[in-house]
Amino acid sequence: MTSHESMGWYVINPSTPQGAVNMKFLVGGLWITIGISIIAMVLSMAIGLVAALMNMSVNPGARMVARGYIELFRAIPLLVMLIWVYYGLPALLDIRLDPFAATVIALVLCESPFQAEIFRAGIQSIARGQHEAAEAVGLSYADKMWFIILPQALRRVLPPLANQFVYILKMSALASVIGLDELVRRANDINNNEYRPLEIYSFLVIEYLVLVLVVSWGVRRLEKKMGSDESGR
């Protein structure tokens, strides 16, 4: 047996009929992974921001609800939450969830508490004088936060938010355990037929590496643009 035959890269070689089919199948999982990660990130940011504002509210009831939400869902491992949402929540609420929806819900519940803490740190890093200046010109609390505080805080929390998006991208692989047809599930399916784990999972590593590099490049571009806008250049 030659080294070429023992490696079996033909399973992902697009110049061979079977390799082309496998390659197309694997790459197709990218869009599911990207889609679920973007939806989970956007919803986590929205819920995290609300939780952060409630956590800093002067209303003790709002603070208690926010702290309870953050502490509860931050303590639960994502895999446990994913299984509970997929198998337990439908039984509790008498509803039916597909793997995509269950994964989004689990990711949002586990991720939004961390984003709430990121937003809280970012908002609290804004100098007190900014708050006082906004209040001095008669802005309401909502206008002060929306027009003065949050735009500045967003620039400061962009790097940690980018890290959280990379985390969501990687953790979405857990959705394969409930049958979501994303990257890992597709790699497992091909490996079950071809039994070429080295070649197939090596390609999977490359797919995730490309995803993370693209996200990192995009965040650097966004940071640079926001920095230029802030300096007025």
C-alpha positions, -999 to 999 in steps of 0.1 A, spaced: 0 0 0 15 34 -10 15 64 13 -10 81 -11 -34 52 -8 -30 50 30 -38 87 34 -69 86 12 -72 124 4 -94 115 -25 -124 117 -1 -121 155 -2 -104 160 -35 -127 180 -57 -111 167 -89 -126 132 -82 -163 126 -85 -167 113 -49 -144 140 -36 -164 167 -53 -196 154 -37 -181 152 -3 -165 186 -6 -198 202 -16 -216 185 13 -190 197 38 -189 232 26 -227 233 26 -226 230 64 -207 263 66 -239 283 59 -258 265 87 -230 272 111 -226 308 101 -264 314 101 -270 299 135 -240 318 149 -251 352 136 -287 348 148 -275 336 182 -250 365 184 -276 392 175 -302 379 200 -275 374 227 -264 410 223 -300 423 225 -309 403 256 -274 410 271 -278 447 267 -313 447 283 -300 426 312 -270 449 317 -292 480 318 -316 463 342 -286 453 364 -275 489 366 -311 502 372 -320 521 404 -350 498 406 -341 470 431 -366 446 415 -351 450 380 -316 445 395 -327 413 412 -343 399 381 -312 407 360 -288 392 386 -309 361 389 -309 356 351 -272 362 347 -262 339 376 -286 311 366 -277 308 330 -240 315 333 -237 285 356 -252 260 331 -229 242 306 -240 248 270 -242 210 263 -266 205 292 -287 235 282 -288 223 246 -301 189 256 -326 203 281 -340 228 255 -343 202 228 -358 174 249 -371 191 280 -386 224 269 -410 208 243 -424 185 270 -427 214 295 -445 238 271 -461 212 248 -443 226 217 -421 212 190 -386 225 184 -364 216 155 -326 213 161 -319 247 146 -344 266 169 -332 246 199 -296 254 192 -303 291 189 -323 292 221 -296 273 240 -268 295 227 -287 327 235 -295 315 271 -259 306 278 -242 334 260 -264 365 268 -253 365 305 -217 369 295 -226 397 271 -246 414 298 -214 416 319 -194 428 289 -220 456 283 -221 465 320 -183 469 321 -183 489 289 -210 513 301 -194 517 335 -161 526 319 -176 558 304 -166 588 325 -192 601 349 -188 635 333 -204 622 301 -235 613 321 -236 646 339 -231 666 306 -260 647 290 -282 653 320 -272 690 321 -286 695 286 -319 679 296 -316 645 279 -338 618 293 -322 586 306 -331 567 273 -318 595 251 -286 598 272 -279 561 269 -288 558 232 -271 589 219 -242 595 243 -232 565 264 -239 534 243 -221 545 211 -189 551 232 -194 519 252 -199 499 220 -164 509 207 -149 497 240 -167 463 241 -162 454 204 -131 432 210 -146 411 238 -179 408 218 -158 396 188 -143 369 211 -177 359 221 -188 355 185 -158 332 179 -168 313 209 -204 309 196 -190 298 162 -170 270 179 -197 260 204 -223 256 176 -205 224 169 -223 209 199 -255 210 179 -244 179 161 -255 159 192 -292 168 185 -289 162 148 -284 197 134 -269 193 99 -240 217 105 -203 212 99 -195 185 125 -226 165 118 -218 165 81 -182 155 87 -194 126 110 -218 115 83 -191 113 56 -167 96 80 -192 69 88 -194 61 51 -157 66 41 -139 59 74 -112 85 66 -112 105 99 -78 121 94 -86 136 60 -122 146 68 -116 161 102 -85 179 89 -107 196 64 -131 204 92 -103 221 112 -95 241 81 -131 252 77 -132 265 113 -98 281 110 -110 300 79 -142 311 97 -123 325 127 -97 342 105 -125 359 85 -142 371 117 -110 384 132 -102 403 99 -137 418 99 -135 429 135 -101 446 129 -116 464 99 -146 475 120 -124 486 149 -103 507 125 -134 522 109 -149 531 143 -116 545 155 -114 567 123 -150 579 128 -143 588 164 -112 608 155 -130 625 127 -106 614 100 
